[in-house]
Each structure stands twice: as C-alpha cells, then as structure tokens.
C-alpha cells in the first residue's frame, strides 16, 4: 500500500506539465464553451453592453452613456467598457463579443495562480487549478461568463496580490502591484481599495515597509496613482465633478449606508454562511481544509523547515483571504461577487495544505490514499456540477431566442422602430417596456430603436414600425389584424406597420 501511494504521487510529479496543460484546457473549455448561448442578464451585463455599444457609435471612449446620456447610475471608470468594445470589434455585436474578455481574464487568472502555486509544490499547483476550475459561483453570475467588470477586476486583484508576495524577493514587484491597483480601480472603482488594505497590512506585519527603497516607493506611487489621475483629468474635462460625486455616492457612501443599497443589506455572517461554509458547493470543504491548515501552523513553530510555506507567504495569503472577507462583511450592502477575490487565496491555501499533507506529513499510507481518492472524487463531482449547470445548462429564454431568430443587422428591418408587448421570461411578467437585457439584444441583433408603450403606442405611431407581441394578447387589440405578421413561432408574433 505504501508503495502504491508513493508511486501515485511520483507519477503526478513527473507528468506535471501535461497535467498543467490539461487543466488549462479544461478551464478554457469551461470559460468559453457555450459562452454565447446563455440569456443576457439585465443590470450589470446589459448595462455594460449598452454603454459599450453606444461608446462605439459615438466614438467617445471616455464617457459611458445609457440611452444617449452620461450614465450616472453605473459609475465605473472606462476600462471594463473598453474590453467589451474590443470584444465587439473582434467578434461582432454578439453575446460572444460581450463576454469574451471576461472569460479570457478568468483563464489568465487561473494560469497565473497555478504557476505561482508551483513554488509550494507541483501537487499544490494542480490542486489550486482544479479548485479554481470547480469554482461554481463565478461561473454562475457576474464573472467568468458575464459581460461586466468583475472578471477583469478579479484578474487585476489577483495579479496585485501575487506581485505583493514577490516583494521580499525583489522590491521591483511593488511597481507591478501599484500598476495592478490602478488598473483595478479603473475597472471597478473603489472596490480596488481592498488591494490597498491587504498590501498595507502585509507590509506592516512582514516588516517590509522599513526596507522599501525611496526610489522603489516613488515608482510604486507613480504606477498606482498616475493612470488614475490621467483618467480623472480627462473625465473632469467632460463634466467636472459630477461623475466623481455620483461615483462616491453610489459606490462608497451608498453601499456602506445602513440597510444596504437596493435591498441588498444582510447580516455580518452572510458571506460565511452562504459561501465559505456552504457544503452544497466546494467552498465548505476548502474552508475546512483551510481551518485545519491554520491549526497545523499554529500548533507548530512557523519557521521550521517542514512548514508548507515561508512565514511572509503565510501572512500574505491569509491577509488576502481574511481582509476582504471581513471588511466586506462589515459593509451593509452584500453581494456574493464582492468576495470572489477571496476565493483565489482559499483555493491556493487549500491546495498548499493538501499537498503538504499528502507529500510531507507522516500518516499511514492507506489513510493518505483514501484521503487522496476522496479529495479527487469530491472535487470532480463539483467540477461536473459546474459544467452541467453553468456550461451545458446555459440557455437563452424564449423571448430572446425569438429576437435573435428574427433580426439580422444586414437585413431591411435593421434600424427599425420597435415596440414590445409580451411576456418576458426574465421578468416572469408581461411588459410593454424594454428591459435592459432586451434593449441590448435588440441593439446587437438589428440596431433597433426600442420604444416603450406596447401595442397601444404601436397603433398610435404614424410611422413605419414593428411590434413583438405575445400571441394571447392579439385578442385584446383587434386593430392589429390589419397589419402584416412577419413571423409567428407559436408564442410570439412580429407585426409590421408599413
């Protein structure tokens, strides 16, 4: 049994690079497979998509707009919009273009994190990568497969933390840390402050702040501040302090106010109970491994040769995990994607502790082999759940499918005025107004001029226009029978007024 166990570990060590490439390919598959199929979501994804579309039309790549006006609701700097613009430029006005760079950002995050974890052992690197591939929530909403800011922000947050952990080896990594901070700010505004909090605590607790050379510190401040000030100066030239006031009110004052913003107020324990100690997903098991690993460190001198990682790395990784988790728990507004950056160090630490247990801790071979097989089976089951729910389970809804099937930017209907009076599966309700996701889809598919008011407005419009109507509603508007029905899929009609 001892021989079988050690042979298994030796084989994994020898084929590390093929395994690394396999996990990279697996992550890429999970990121990009069926990326264009899922229904477009309202709010962040649709709002970002509409702003990026309008920025392309106006060729103003500094000011994000919504319905032709500067957007003071989605008050984010422009970097995430620019990546969507790049996606539209590469892949056309499609859901793939909308989401491509979010998927790519997460793939890069996994690759960089896996390479970093290799310093703690090849098995630690592979564990870290497979845990990130089984990372259910970011694949479900607002990150990997969504066209908004969070995936790009996660990439810059992760790169900043990895650079931070390299400072002791070479102080010039502090410059990279500062640059990643500024890019994170230009992506998701004040959320980047978490990078600063973690970095400050790390420099103090490690004692590195005393050793930073003045020239390096000056370079760090330049990298961290100059890109932000350049953008701020350009934005100020457009509308003065208005955007910055709104950004402060929405992203800082509003989200820290008592009760939470937009009904998202939850108790302090929200993240602990709903994510990190939720055994319906992988995170509960990783949290147990983390707590056992911390216990192991506390019961032993931190600088003994057999510890899984150097003392400063321990501090850095634990701060990366706990500081954002605690600080976001103190904020009244709580959304799960706020703490997605905490999942990366959770995967790294769990991978390191597991690798150390399997390769260094003296335990009966049978027990170790059972633990290794159990860990593999549990992880693969969560990996399969991620695939079946978020990749294979990606679906559009019936209304979005109808719009996609009926319009093409190259046909004669492109640019038409269009009304909507239909059941919207996204809202679970009948609507005569264009929800943000439907408005974006109409722009992408046919550059359509969406107007609210439904069938009544369609009938009073004296100009040529179109109407999407749920078939049961036809009996409520007898006057519609005089107009041509361009399409009928058994659920929705496309009606044209010449």
HUPE-V400833 format. One record per residue. N is the residue number from 0. PHI is phi in degrees with one decimal (999 if undefined). Layout:
n: [N | N]
phi: [PHI | PHI]
This chain:
n: [0 | 1 | 2 | 3 | 4 | 5 | 6 | 7 | 8 | 9 | 10 | 11 | 12 | 13 | 14 | 15 | 16 | 17 | 18 | 19 | 20 | 21 | 22 | 23 | 24 | 25 | 26 | 27 | 28 | 29 | 30 | 31 | 32 | 33 | 34 | 35 | 36 | 37 | 38 | 39 | 40 | 41 | 42 | 43 | 44 | 45 | 46 | 47 | 48 | 49 | 50 | 51 | 52 | 53 | 54 | 55 | 56 | 57 | 58 | 59 | 60 | 61 | 62 | 63 | 64 | 65 | 66 | 67 | 68 | 69 | 70 | 71 | 72 | 73 | 74 | 75 | 76 | 77 | 78 | 79 | 80 | 81 | 82 | 83 | 84 | 85 | 86 | 87 | 88 | 89 | 90 | 91 | 92 | 93 | 94 | 95 | 96 | 97 | 98 | 99 | 100 | 101 | 102 | 103 | 104 | 105 | 106 | 107 | 108 | 109 | 110 | 111 | 112 | 113 | 114 | 115 | 116 | 117 | 118 | 119 | 120 | 121 | 122 | 123 | 124 | 125 | 126 | 127 | 128 | 129 | 130 | 131 | 132 | 133 | 134 | 135 | 136 | 137 | 138 | 139 | 140 | 141 | 142 | 143 | 144 | 145 | 146 | 147 | 148 | 149 | 150 | 151 | 152 | 153 | 154 | 155 | 156 | 157 | 158 | 159 | 160 | 161 | 162 | 163 | 164 | 165 | 166 | 167 | 168 | 169 | 170 | 171 | 172 | 173 | 174 | 175 | 176 | 177 | 178 | 179 | 180 | 181 | 182 | 183 | 184 | 185 | 186 | 187 | 188 | 189 | 190 | 191 | 192 | 193 | 194 | 195 | 196 | 197 | 198 | 199 | 200 | 201 | 202 | 203 | 204 | 205 | 206 | 207 | 208 | 209 | 210 | 211 | 212 | 213 | 214 | 215 | 216 | 217 | 218 | 219 | 220 | 221 | 222 | 223 | 224 | 225 | 226 | 227 | 228 | 229 | 230 | 231 | 232 | 233 | 234 | 235 | 236 | 237 | 238 | 239 | 240 | 241 | 242 | 243 | 244 | 245 | 246 | 247 | 248 | 249 | 250 | 251 | 252 | 253 | 254 | 255 | 256 | 257 | 258 | 259 | 260 | 261 | 262 | 263 | 264 | 265 | 266 | 267 | 268 | 269 | 270 | 271 | 272 | 273 | 274 | 275 | 276 | 277 | 278 | 279 | 280 | 281 | 282 | 283 | 284 | 285 | 286 | 287 | 288 | 289 | 290 | 291 | 292 | 293 | 294 | 295 | 296 | 297 | 298 | 299 | 300 | 301 | 302 | 303 | 304 | 305 | 306 | 307 | 308 | 309 | 310 | 311 | 312 | 313 | 314 | 315 | 316 | 317 | 318 | 319 | 320 | 321 | 322 | 323 | 324 | 325 | 326 | 327 | 328 | 329 | 330 | 331 | 332 | 333 | 334 | 335 | 336 | 337 | 338 | 339 | 340 | 341 | 342 | 343 | 344 | 345 | 346 | 347 | 348 | 349 | 350 | 351 | 352 | 353 | 354 | 355 | 356 | 357 | 358 | 359 | 360 | 361 | 362 | 363 | 364 | 365 | 366 | 367 | 368 | 369 | 370 | 371 | 372 | 373 | 374 | 375 | 376 | 377 | 378 | 379 | 380 | 381 | 382 | 383 | 384 | 385 | 386 | 387 | 388 | 389 | 390 | 391 | 392 | 393 | 394 | 395 | 396 | 397 | 398 | 399 | 400 | 401 | 402 | 403 | 404 | 405 | 406 | 407 | 408 | 409 | 410 | 411 | 412 | 413 | 414 | 415 | 416 | 417 | 418 | 419 | 420 | 421 | 422 | 423 | 424 | 425 | 426 | 427 | 428 | 429 | 430 | 431 | 432 | 433 | 434 | 435 | 436 | 437 | 438 | 439 | 440 | 441 | 442 | 443 | 444 | 445 | 446 | 447 | 448 | 449 | 450 | 451 | 452 | 453 | 454 | 455 | 456 | 457 | 458 | 459 | 460 | 461 | 462 | 463 | 464 | 465 | 466 | 467 | 468 | 469 | 470 | 471 | 472 | 473 | 474 | 475 | 476 | 477 | 478 | 479 | 480 | 481 | 482 | 483 | 484 | 485 | 486 | 487 | 488 | 489 | 490 | 491 | 492 | 493 | 494 | 495 | 496 | 497]
phi: [999 | -59.8 | -66.0 | -61.0 | -62.5 | -69.5 | -65.2 | -61.2 | -65.4 | -64.6 | -61.9 | -60.2 | -62.4 | -71.9 | -103.9 | -56.6 | -66.5 | -59.3 | -66.4 | -59.9 | -66.0 | -63.9 | -68.9 | -63.6 | -64.3 | -62.5 | -63.4 | -61.3 | -60.4 | -66.7 | -75.6 | -104.5 | -62.8 | 58.3 | -63.9 | -91.2 | -87.3 | -60.2 | -60.7 | -72.5 | -94.0 | -74.8 | 64.8 | -58.0 | -66.1 | -65.6 | -63.8 | -61.8 | -63.4 | -63.8 | -61.8 | -62.3 | -61.5 | -68.6 | -62.9 | -66.6 | -68.0 | -89.7 | 59.4 | -104.2 | -95.7 | -106.6 | -110.3 | -81.8 | -120.3 | -138.6 | 54.8 | 84.6 | -116.7 | -52.6 | -88.6 | -104.3 | -98.2 | -92.9 | -92.8 | -110.6 | -57.9 | -84.5 | -61.9 | -67.0 | -66.0 | -66.7 | -69.0 | -67.0 | -58.0 | -62.4 | -63.7 | -63.1 | -66.9 | -81.7 | -118.7 | 80.3 | -81.7 | -134.8 | -63.7 | -62.8 | -61.7 | -61.7 | -109.5 | -57.4 | -75.3 | -66.6 | -64.2 | -65.0 | -61.1 | -69.5 | -60.1 | -64.1 | -58.3 | -65.2 | -63.1 | -64.0 | -66.5 | -63.7 | -65.6 | -64.0 | -66.7 | -61.9 | -63.7 | -98.1 | 127.0 | -65.0 | -66.1 | -61.4 | -62.4 | -68.2 | -59.2 | -58.7 | -67.1 | -70.5 | -64.7 | -68.2 | -69.9 | -91.0 | -76.9 | -59.9 | -60.9 | -62.6 | -76.9 | -79.5 | -150.7 | 67.7 | -142.8 | -58.9 | -113.4 | -132.6 | -89.9 | -136.5 | -87.7 | -68.9 | -68.6 | -65.0 | -61.5 | -59.5 | -60.8 | -67.8 | -61.5 | -62.9 | -63.4 | -62.7 | -69.9 | -65.1 | -65.5 | -57.3 | -73.8 | -99.1 | -62.0 | -60.7 | -79.4 | -157.7 | -63.1 | -65.1 | -64.2 | -63.1 | -65.6 | -63.7 | -62.1 | -64.1 | -64.7 | -65.1 | -60.4 | -64.2 | -66.8 | -64.5 | -64.2 | -70.4 | -96.5 | -136.0 | 59.4 | -67.1 | -58.2 | -64.8 | -57.5 | -62.5 | -62.8 | -64.3 | -60.8 | -61.2 | -61.7 | -64.3 | -59.2 | -65.8 | -62.7 | -71.7 | -68.7 | -85.5 | 78.4 | -69.1 | -61.8 | -74.9 | -104.5 | -68.1 | -72.1 | -55.5 | -64.1 | -67.7 | -62.7 | -63.5 | -64.1 | -60.4 | -61.9 | -64.0 | -64.5 | -79.2 | -110.2 | -58.1 | -60.9 | -67.8 | -66.0 | -62.3 | -62.4 | -60.7 | -65.4 | -65.3 | -68.7 | -60.0 | -66.6 | -88.9 | -139.1 | 62.1 | -87.6 | -56.4 | -63.2 | -69.1 | -64.2 | -67.2 | -63.3 | -64.5 | -64.5 | -81.6 | -92.1 | -118.5 | -63.9 | -66.1 | -82.5 | -99.5 | -69.2 | -60.2 | 94.8 | 83.9 | -89.3 | 57.1 | 78.5 | -104.0 | -84.9 | -140.4 | -69.2 | -55.2 | -80.5 | -54.2 | -69.2 | -63.2 | -80.0 | -92.8 | -124.9 | -78.3 | -124.7 | -105.2 | -84.5 | -74.1 | -128.9 | -65.6 | -63.2 | -61.6 | -69.5 | -64.2 | -65.2 | -63.0 | -60.3 | -61.5 | -64.9 | -64.8 | -66.3 | -62.7 | -59.7 | -61.3 | -66.8 | -70.5 | -85.0 | -129.0 | -59.8 | -68.5 | -108.1 | -72.4 | -61.3 | -92.7 | -70.8 | -68.4 | -159.8 | -61.5 | -58.9 | -65.5 | -67.6 | -57.7 | -61.8 | -63.0 | -66.8 | -68.8 | -66.0 | -57.9 | -78.9 | -84.0 | -63.9 | -62.4 | -61.7 | -71.1 | -65.8 | -69.5 | -70.0 | -75.6 | -77.2 | -69.0 | -78.2 | -129.6 | -133.6 | -60.5 | -72.6 | -63.8 | -103.5 | -54.2 | -60.0 | -69.9 | -69.2 | -62.6 | -66.0 | -61.0 | -66.9 | -63.1 | -63.6 | -62.0 | -63.2 | -65.6 | -65.2 | -64.3 | -60.3 | -64.2 | -63.9 | -74.2 | -106.6 | -121.9 | -74.5 | -80.2 | -144.6 | -53.7 | -58.8 | -62.1 | -61.7 | -64.4 | -66.1 | -63.1 | -63.0 | -64.8 | -66.5 | -63.6 | -60.2 | -64.5 | -65.5 | -62.6 | -64.2 | -63.8 | -65.7 | -71.9 | -63.8 | -65.4 | -61.4 | -61.0 | -66.4 | -66.3 | -80.6 | -101.8 | -109.7 | -65.2 | -83.3 | -65.6 | -141.3 | -85.3 | -99.8 | -62.1 | -68.9 | -66.4 | -62.6 | -61.1 | -63.2 | -61.3 | -73.5 | -94.1 | -123.6 | -146.7 | -63.7 | -96.1 | -90.8 | -68.7 | -78.8 | -58.6 | 85.8 | -70.5 | -74.9 | -141.2 | -114.3 | -136.2 | -145.6 | -157.3 | -81.0 | -104.9 | -61.9 | -67.3 | -89.7 | 54.8 | -160.8 | -81.0 | -147.2 | -114.0 | -115.8 | -87.5 | -67.5 | -56.5 | -66.5 | -69.7 | -63.7 | -63.1 | -61.0 | -63.6 | -68.1 | -66.5 | -79.1 | -148.2 | 48.0 | -79.7 | -95.5 | -78.4 | -124.4 | -85.2 | 120.9 | 67.3 | -63.0 | -62.3 | -67.2 | -58.8 | -68.3 | -87.5 | -71.7 | -85.7 | -103.2 | -63.9 | -161.8 | -122.1 | -141.2 | -98.4 | -132.1 | -67.8 | -55.0 | -60.6 | -77.8 | -61.1 | -67.8 | -80.6 | -132.8 | -57.9 | -64.3 | -70.1 | -64.9 | -80.9 | -104.5 | -73.2 | -94.5 | -82.8 | -153.5 | -146.8 | -105.0 | 89.8 | -128.1 | -128.5 | -115.7 | -113.2 | -111.6 | -119.0 | -103.9 | -70.5]
